[in-house]
Amino acid sequence: MSPGSAAEVRRDAGSAVVDFVLVGALTTLLAAAVLQLMLALHVRNTLVDCAAEGARYAALADRDPANGAARTRELIEASLAPGYARDVQAGRTVIDGLAVVEVQVVAPLPLLGLLGPTSLTVTGHALDEAP
């Protein structure tokens, strides 16, 4: 048989469709994984920013850690969703001999859309301005 014979053409019929489906499925899966990673990093970065802003707010001379926790909850609810602001704690501590305000947020880590079976813990610090 020659390379361009009718029997060889019949044997290859439909292989382009199979190739397209296999490559398309792999590409779609890879794109979905990259998008999910981007979503998880966005949630983490947003939580870190909210915790840091809450710590800075609580570190002001006329504020206390409870104000910082409340501010962090407000920011998280406005940025993400109320479910991410359920576990916010704030307090004063000492790090390397410096008095700081620490805000800690424990939230779900999104592994499937915005849902996740595991949690993510982020912390924000700010130097305490209280006398």
Residue, then its C-alpha position, 0 to 999 in steps of 0.5 A: m500500500s502506498p502512503g496515500s491509499a484509500a485503506e490508510v485514509r479510512r483507518d485514520a478517519g475520526s482520529a482528529v476528533v479523538d485528538f481534539v477531545l483528549v487535548g481539549a480535556l487536558t487543556t481545560l483541566l489545566a486551565a481550571a487548576v490555574l484559575q483555582l490556584m489564582l482564587a486561593l491566592h487571591v483569598r489568602n492575599t485579601l485575608v492577609d491585607c485585612a488582618a494587617e489593616g485590622a492590626r494597624y487600626a487596633a494599634l492606634a493610641d485610642r483603640d484596643p484589639a477588639n476594635g481591630a478584630a471588628r475592623t478586620r471582620e468588616l473588611i473581610e465581609a466587604s471583600l470576600a464573604p461573611g463566612y470568611a470572617r467567622d474566626v477573627q482574634a486580636g490581642r497584644t503581644v511582644i515580638d523581639g522586645l516590641a509591643v505589637v498588636e496581632v490579628q489572626v484570621v482562620a478561614p476556609l481555604p478554597l479548594l473547590g470554587l469558594l469551598g474548602p475542607t481545610s482552613l487557612t490561618v493568616t496573621g497581621h501585626a502592627l506596632d502598638e502606639a498605646p502608652 
